[in-house]
């Protein structure tokens, strides 16, 4: 149970950071060779993944059927999102 609360908190924190970064988008310079539209797309994807993680964690805590099915999928989605960011920032080659 404690793990689900932790991932829900992590999801809320990420959701907050993602929304703040979208609001600050006019002030953020994208990495070299990238456009603001692609940066906005990555931030939008960040919001979706964080919201899904928060929702799935809450549903898992409540013991619902969708929580049992969606929770592992959101963890995998967050891992894939991390790899997308790694590639987007140019660290992956």
C-alpha positions as CSV (number, residue, x, y, z in Angstrom):
1,X,0.0,0.0,0.0
2,X,2.8,2.4,0.8
3,X,4.3,2.0,-2.7
4,X,1.1,3.0,-4.3
5,X,0.9,6.1,-2.2
6,X,4.5,6.9,-3.1
7,X,3.8,6.6,-6.8
8,X,0.6,8.7,-6.5
9,X,2.7,11.4,-4.8
10,X,5.3,11.1,-7.5
11,X,2.6,11.4,-10.1
12,X,1.1,14.5,-8.5
13,X,4.6,16.1,-8.2
14,X,5.3,15.3,-11.9
15,X,1.9,16.7,-12.9
16,X,2.6,19.9,-11.0
17,X,6.1,20.2,-12.6
18,X,4.7,19.5,-16.1
19,X,2.0,22.1,-15.8
20,X,4.5,24.7,-14.6
21,X,6.9,23.9,-17.4
22,X,4.1,24.3,-20.0
23,X,3.2,27.7,-18.5
24,X,6.9,28.6,-18.7
25,X,7.2,27.4,-22.3
26,X,7.6,30.9,-23.8
27,X,10.6,31.3,-21.5
28,X,12.3,27.9,-22.2
29,X,14.7,27.5,-25.1
30,X,14.5,24.0,-26.6
31,X,17.7,22.0,-27.1
32,X,19.9,22.8,-30.1
33,X,18.3,21.6,-33.4
34,X,14.8,21.2,-31.9
35,X,11.7,23.3,-32.2
36,X,9.4,24.7,-29.6
37,X,6.6,22.6,-31.0
38,X,8.5,19.4,-30.3
39,X,9.3,20.6,-26.8
40,X,5.6,21.3,-26.2
41,X,4.7,17.8,-27.5
42,X,7.1,16.3,-25.0
43,X,5.7,18.4,-22.2
44,X,2.1,17.4,-23.2
45,X,3.2,13.7,-23.1
46,X,4.6,14.3,-19.7
47,X,1.3,15.6,-18.5
48,X,-0.5,12.6,-19.9
49,X,1.9,10.1,-18.3
50,X,1.8,11.9,-14.9
51,X,-2.0,12.0,-14.9
52,X,-2.2,8.3,-15.8
53,X,0.2,7.4,-13.1
54,X,-1.7,9.4,-10.5
55,X,-5.0,8.0,-11.6
56,X,-3.8,4.4,-11.7
57,X,-2.1,4.7,-8.3
58,X,-5.3,6.0,-6.7
59,X,-7.4,3.2,-8.3
60,X,-4.9,0.6,-7.1
61,X,-5.2,2.0,-3.6
62,X,-9.0,1.7,-3.8
63,X,-8.6,-1.9,-5.0
64,X,-10.5,-1.4,-8.3
65,X,-10.1,-3.7,-11.2
66,X,-8.8,-1.0,-13.5
67,X,-6.1,-0.1,-11.0
68,X,-4.8,-3.6,-11.0
69,X,-4.5,-3.5,-14.8
70,X,-3.4,0.1,-15.4
71,X,-0.8,0.4,-12.7
72,X,1.9,-1.7,-14.3
73,X,1.1,-0.1,-17.7
74,X,1.7,3.4,-16.3
75,X,5.0,2.3,-14.8
76,X,6.1,1.0,-18.2
77,X,4.7,4.2,-19.8
78,X,6.8,6.4,-17.4
79,X,9.9,4.3,-18.2
80,X,9.3,4.8,-22.0
81,X,8.7,8.5,-21.4
82,X,12.1,8.7,-19.6
83,X,13.7,7.1,-22.6
84,X,12.0,9.5,-25.0
85,X,13.4,12.4,-22.9
86,X,16.8,10.8,-22.9
87,X,16.7,10.7,-26.7
88,X,15.2,14.1,-27.1
89,X,17.9,15.8,-25.0
90,X,20.5,14.2,-27.2
91,X,22.0,12.1,-24.5
92,X,21.2,8.9,-26.4
93,X,23.3,9.5,-29.5
